[in-house]
Amino acid sequence: MADIPDITIEVSHLKKSYGSLHAVNDLSFSVKRGEIIGLLGPNGAGKSTTMRILTGYLPATSGSVRICGLPVASQPEATKRLIGYMPENNPLPEEMRVSEYLWFRGRLKEMPRAKLRSRIDEVLEVCDLKRNRHRILGRLSKGNKQRVGIAEAILGEPAVIIMDEPTIGLDPHQIMLVRDLIASLRGRMSVIISSHILPEIEATCDRVLIINSGRIVAQGSPSELRREIFGHTSYRLEIAGDAEVFASFLPAVETSLKVVSNGEPDGTGFRIVTLMTNSTADLGEALLQTLPPQGYRIRSLNRIEPSLEDVFLAATRRSWDARLPDKRDVFGDSRAPLPKV
Amino acid sequence: MRHYLTIVSQEIRALLFSPITYIAAVLFLLVMGFIFTAVLDAYSKEAQEMPPAVVFFQLFWIPVFFMVPALTMKSFAEERRMGTLETLLTTPVSTAEVVLGKFSAAYFFYLLLWACTLGFHYILHAYARDVRYLDWGPLIGGYLYIAVSGLLFISVGVLASSLTRSYEVAAILCFTILFGLIFGLRFLGQMSVLNSEVLQPVKAAVDSLQILSHVDDFTRGIIDTRQVFFYVTGAVLALIFSILGVEYKTLNG
């Protein structure tokens, strides 16, 4: 594995059209060795198409994909050796046994027999399938099937692993197992996974690409995305005191801090107030120090982190707006309305 | 071609595990058994002009019509429907290897089933206790014909399967093409339109493509290289179109 370059996947200006439909539209990104990338996007965003092009199963209309420096289009057999792929819904031949299937796949991946035998034991151990090795694939539970798919993907110790929705249809316990499994690959192999389940991606991935209608609408680590898409932080306070002059104390804490919503006081006189700021620093302590001397009592203070879900919704909505005919510059000030946080 | 043997052994295993193979095998041996008995029955009543083996092979098309679709219909249609074709083609395997592997496995079974019918002749020989009943000439010619024509028939089945994702459609398509090859060409040869002077070359071409007369030639010991060439090139063409079919369907979903 020493000869794997630092950049394992390079995609530049990738396009794929089916007639007039652009499934993938000018997609460019690169993946470093050992990185786990999450591909997020609504249905039909082009996630599966992108993955299929990466594996060499589908040809691109234009643009280029390089796996470990080798172009997929002109050297498909060489790049296929470097990829472990688990397609959407993880299709498996129903009538085979687990170990037979892994043996067959290993032989197709050109693994020598002597090495394959020990490697199968290894992946069965890693994927917790040892007890099921002689069972028939068609009779396995969904979670076990999914793990067979993952075992198959990592079988040949490829430089790049591509998994299309690896956790779809699993129960929370199985999702955790799969997530740990994917996390255990970090640093050794580059992994691309796609998912709808956002906490999933957030927990596992180093970097997230949000794509919509074939374009990347946002990319970065989950925290970078929050900052990029929202550009502000919110605080939720439960406070008792004079509501009229409350806002005038805020610039002392931070200049851009302002009241977004002001609730009605409950029986004990406490109101829920939401504040918003463009500052990225944590203003919690400053608020707690500034307000009580002015006669305010604070019962609770929360810094509200937008979930990746909100980021996802905002980012995909922004890209839909980008396709409106008036072509206004959505990356400037005129952002699309954001979901309430 | 390093994956070829892996795929062939995998396909043979898949055929062995598939109930449709056994249904086809039982039906085939049943039908062939009845045909053979009927032929022998006719011989026991009165003297016939042709040796029993020749008559036996003249009816080879009856099992071909159901056995070839049964053996080949699942090869690509099923894999495409299940999605396993995608996992197969994302390994360093070429489409040609996959097509050839599936073809070889089906062809192997086709020959294996026909080889079972050798038992009929052995039983006849063993119980009749008369050397004259076992006529080696037509038998060798007949089985040689089965082996050569099987190349074309099985590759047609693989082609039909590569064009669709439903194996019912593949089976019906395969049956239709085989019917066209065996009887369509025969009807075409008998059409009076072809008798005119201008169409003589067409008539000559159609006449040389009569599959039912090829089998007669083979069992009589005439092995015409033109006929062998017809089956082999037909098979190669069908396999090339199968490769194109698999790749085309992949490109266009």
Contacts between the chains, C-beta under 8 A, distances in Angstrom:
chain1	res1	chain2	res2	distance
A	18	B	252	7.9
A	18	B	253	7.4
A	52	B	86	7.7
A	55	B	90	4.5
A	56	B	90	6.7
A	57	B	86	5.9
A	57	B	89	5.8
A	57	B	90	5.1
A	57	B	250	6.8
A	58	B	250	7.2
A	58	B	251	7.1
A	59	B	251	6.5
A	77	B	92	4.6
A	77	B	94	7.2
A	78	B	92	7.8
A	80	B	90	6.1
A	80	B	91	6.1
A	80	B	92	4.4
A	81	B	92	5.0
A	83	B	90	7.0
A	85	B	87	7.1
A	85	B	90	4.7
A	87	B	83	6.2
A	87	B	86	4.9
A	87	B	87	6.1
A	87	B	90	7.7
A	88	B	83	7.9
A	89	B	83	6.3
A	91	B	82	5.1
A	91	B	83	3.3
A	91	B	84	4.7
A	91	B	86	6.9
A	91	B	87	6.2
A	92	B	84	7.1
A	93	B	14	7.2
A	93	B	82	7.4
A	93	B	84	5.6
A	94	B	82	7.7
A	95	B	14	7.0
A	95	B	17	4.7
A	95	B	18	7.4
A	104	B	6	6.9
A	104	B	10	5.3
A	105	B	87	7.9
A	105	B	91	7.1
A	107	B	3	7.6
A	107	B	6	4.4
A	108	B	3	5.8
A	108	B	6	5.9
A	108	B	7	7.7
A	108	B	88	7.5
A	108	B	91	4.3
A	108	B	92	7.5
A	108	B	93	5.7
A	109	B	91	5.6
A	109	B	92	6.9
A	110	B	2	7.0
A	110	B	3	7.8
A	110	B	92	6.3
A	152	B	87	7.7
